Amino acid sequence: MRRKLLILALLLCTGSVSLWAQPKQVDRSLERAISLYDLGHWIEARTEFQRVREGLSAVHDRFHIEKIDYYLALCDSQLKLSDAEGRMKRYLAEYGGSAYANDVQFGLGAHYCMVGDDVKAEMELKKVDYRTLSPAQKDQYDLRMGYMAFKRGDYPDAERYFSRIVPTSEYADHATYYKSYMAYARGDYDVARNGFTSLTQSPLYRDLMPYYLMQIDFKSGNYRAVVNSGDALMQNTTEEHALQIRRMMAESWFQLDDYEGAVKYMNAYKSSGGKMGRLENYIMGYSLHRQTLYADALPYLRETCGADDMLTQNASYHLADCYLRSGDKSNAMRSFAMASSAAFDKDIAEDALFNYGKLQYELGGGVFNEAINVLGRYIELYPRSPRTEEARKLLIAAYYNSHNYAEAYDAIKSLPNPDGDALLALQKIAYFNGLESYMDGDLEAAEASLSESMSVGSNAKYNALASLWLGEIAYAKGETGVAMQRYRNFIARAPKTGEEYAMAQYNLGYCYFNNQNMPSAAEAFDKFLSSRSKRDSYRADAYNRRGDVYYSNREFAEAIACYDNAISINTAERYYAQYQRAITLGVQNKRQEKIQNLQRIVQTNRGDFVDAATYELGKTYIAEEQYKEATRVLERFVGQYPNSPYRSQALSDLGLSYMNLGQRDKALHYYDQVVQSAPQSAQSKSALQGIREIYMEQGNADAYFDYAQRMGMEGNVSQMARDSLSYAAAQKLYLANKTQEATVSFQNYLSNYPKGYYRNDALFFLSDCHVRDGRDAEAIETLTELSQQGHTQYSERVLDKLSSMCYKSERWEQAAMAYRSLYDEASTSAAKTNAASGYVASTLKYADDTGIMAMADDVEKMSDVNDVARRKARYAKATILLREGKEPQAMDIFKTLSAEVKSAEGAEARYRMIEAEYKAKHYDKAENMVYAFSDSKTPQNYWLAKAFILLGDIYMSRGDSFQARATYQSVVDGYSPADDGIVEEAKSKIAKMN
């Protein structure tokens, strides 16, 4: 086709312009010049015209000069002189009314055609008066205007110009060619064929017409004509056309079901440099497949796949067969996945979908439970298929094999009419789904799933296990009555040799123990110990509780034996057992042994009971009247444990010890510390009495009264008595569980004695009354006031309750402050850890970026923080850094977080690391990271799916459309939910492959 354009361009460049001869008498020189011009001797003609013009008078020979300037303009145009355009424009400006002006206007347009400026050519030619042109000029005009319309794709306009050129014109063949070509382009093959056939006699076009006629035969489906004439035609055409003839012959033999011929000519086309696109690869691959050359067919069919169209469907379906024959089930499965779209061939789609699901099941179910989704879809789409029953059995098996219980649950619940096998699978999956929710701390979701599992009731084992875990949930929620019922239900059904049976007895023992039902608690813990011999924390704890039951029954020897058993297991529970053993020895009046046991705890300095043991040792020395030893131990205690709830009492005991040692100044010093640190506590009242006694012994009552007044404390004895009696009356109501009356009494006490000795105690018990009666707002207010009293014996308990209540009532900022204070007050590592978790969770609920960053930095300095809280704090910081454009710092944190991928934060961090490698074009490394992410069994499917979409992008970057499409398809077919953007993103990736 390009050759045709060149022919026309040459013609347009060399075409002559006819002149309208005027019968005027001119001298011989002018006639000679015109003759030279007509003969095409433009240089000689131009020279002669210029010579003649030089001898003419501008006044007397104006008409001759006008004519000569006209010819000079034409000569310059034909010679393509640099000033040709200028000369013609000057002529039009000077001789606008000349008889030659229209010819010059036409010549100017022709000039622009010759230099390739179509815009100016069309603009100038439109100024020509078409009616005054000669017939030859009209043909040239129409040819030029038609050709320019053709080039810009305006076929209707081109058709209009070409149609004005009559068959007898010297330009008729050109017009016929372009009209035929346009008919071919719009698919009007009969018109095109007639036109091209008529040109077979044209000297200019006859060599090309057989090729174009063959193209028409090919487009019309006349494949036999193509193969019959193709070989001969290739001998008499250009290499470019021969290449395309080989391509047409390959497809023609393919359409004629001659696959050997198709392969032969497609190979010839390929070896000649032909581009192997999707259709070419399909023809080659399918033809080889039909000749049972499966290994040879495979790469061609694979190259065809990718776009979501019928070609991919057909190619991938046969590609799957090639892979199956080679034993490659993985790639066969991926191929069937691409062929399973019902939008194209429905028979192929059904067979491909079944095989896709079956192979996916055989290969493990898929990263996103594709086997479940695909088999479920097959059953839904083809309920009457003879293979539906097999698909249903495979589906049930896939449910059982799935460990992503939440996704499996959603899949099985989507079945319109689940049968008995499906319900049995549902019971199991709901059970494990509930178990996962319980492990994640979502008790409400866990309870719902486990209750559903029990309601199915198909399997006695899972009925019993669900009852056990529902008991755990009830116990965690403080519903011990419900918990006991659940545990007893499980115990009645479970085999006595199972681990769960033993744990149910253990849990039931705790329910009885917390309800002060000691005989039943003893029975349950004994059954646990007899049915489970594993020496671990549970066994040690059970021995401790059994010892506590003996202790409550005053069976001290038996209690010590249990504590000794707990100690021998050597778990963390031994610290409680060691301490409680010492306490029990004291109750037995074996005080020296008690002291020795307490000393060992203090010297070892391990566990959560060192502070309690230290204080108890000091108290024991006081009871033994070993005051010097008592002061040594208690001074160490108050120095090492400034936040201990026993601190005020220890300071008071130090005052007492020094009083007994006769060291009044030291006694006064420690009593004063009690009053200073906890002025409104029971210990303060006792300390004030000690201070009073010291001053009275010194005969200095005024000093006592001055001290009392200075401290803002009541010095009047009768007033102190009223304070004490008022508090005692309120406390009596509280101990009698009359919380409503106690509330009023405590409030009266606090109002009447704003600086009373028992203010802290009253606030503590008042807050408990509010809690027990459901007055959360009042409880928070009271607890807040008590928490602001400085360190007291109640500080840890108050902050613990205050923080949890604020969190529950969504007072996030107050909760965060309380949790942070609790971390500093907490006496055990476990309590500090819980406080840190609450601090992180609360801060994330309310704080801005600055507050969150401060929290994250604060948490980094804490030693007692669990992995979850530390991870959430770091993740929040990394997210802020990323948002602020500080990517290197953010990626450092994400790298740390990516070490684990069970959590959402860790999984996202791993994805961010993969994404960074992809952006850096480290495709191999990114690919390996995606595979490792998949092998990690992360439950965070959202980020795993994002990584798989990125994996598809990696394949696209390498030009592997098959693997890219298969990867995107696995997300579309397996991932859920379908409304969070992941499936749509994968679908959009597939759509872009079209």
Secondary structure as UniProt FT lines:
FT   HELIX           2..14
FT   HELIX           28..38
FT   TURN            39..40
FT   HELIX           42..54
FT   TURN            58..60
FT   HELIX           62..78
FT   TURN            79..80
FT   TURN            82..83
FT   HELIX           84..94
FT   TURN            96..97
FT   TURN            99..100
FT   HELIX           101..114
FT   TURN            115..116
FT   HELIX           118..125
FT   TURN            126..127
FT   HELIX           130..132
FT   HELIX           135..151
FT   TURN            152..153
FT   HELIX           155..162
FT   TURN            163..164
FT   TURN            167..168
FT   TURN            170..171
FT   HELIX           172..185
FT   TURN            186..187
FT   HELIX           189..198
FT   HELIX           199..201
FT   TURN            203..208
FT   HELIX           209..219
FT   TURN            220..221
FT   HELIX           223..234
FT   TURN            235..236
FT   HELIX           239..255
FT   TURN            256..257
FT   HELIX           259..271
FT   TURN            272..273
FT   HELIX           278..290
FT   TURN            291..292
FT   HELIX           294..304
FT   HELIX           310..326
FT   HELIX           329..339
FT   TURN            342..343
FT   HELIX           346..362
FT   TURN            363..364
FT   TURN            367..368
FT   HELIX           370..381
FT   TURN            383..384
FT   TURN            386..387
FT   HELIX           388..401
FT   HELIX           405..413
FT   HELIX           420..439
FT   TURN            440..441
FT   HELIX           443..456
FT   HELIX           460..476
FT   TURN            477..478
FT   HELIX           480..493
FT   TURN            496..497
FT   HELIX           499..514
FT   TURN            515..516
FT   HELIX           518..531
FT   HELIX           537..552
FT   TURN            553..554
FT   HELIX           556..569
FT   TURN            572..573
FT   HELIX           574..587
FT   TURN            588..589
FT   HELIX           591..604
FT   TURN            608..609
FT   HELIX           610..623
FT   TURN            624..625
FT   HELIX           627..640
FT   TURN            642..643
FT   TURN            645..646
FT   HELIX           647..660
FT   TURN            661..662
FT   HELIX           664..677
FT   TURN            679..680
FT   HELIX           682..697
FT   TURN            698..699
FT   HELIX           701..710
FT   TURN            711..712
FT   HELIX           717..735
FT   TURN            736..737
FT   HELIX           739..752
FT   TURN            754..755
FT   TURN            757..758
FT   HELIX           759..772
FT   TURN            773..774
FT   HELIX           776..787
FT   TURN            788..789
FT   TURN            793..794
FT   HELIX           795..808
FT   TURN            809..810
FT   HELIX           812..825
FT   HELIX           829..846
FT   HELIX           849..860
FT   HELIX           867..883
FT   TURN            884..885
FT   HELIX           887..897
FT   TURN            898..899
FT   HELIX           904..919
FT   TURN            920..921
FT   HELIX           923..935
FT   TURN            936..937
FT   HELIX           941..958
FT   HELIX           961..974
FT   TURN            978..979
FT   HELIX           982..991
FT   TURN            992..993
//
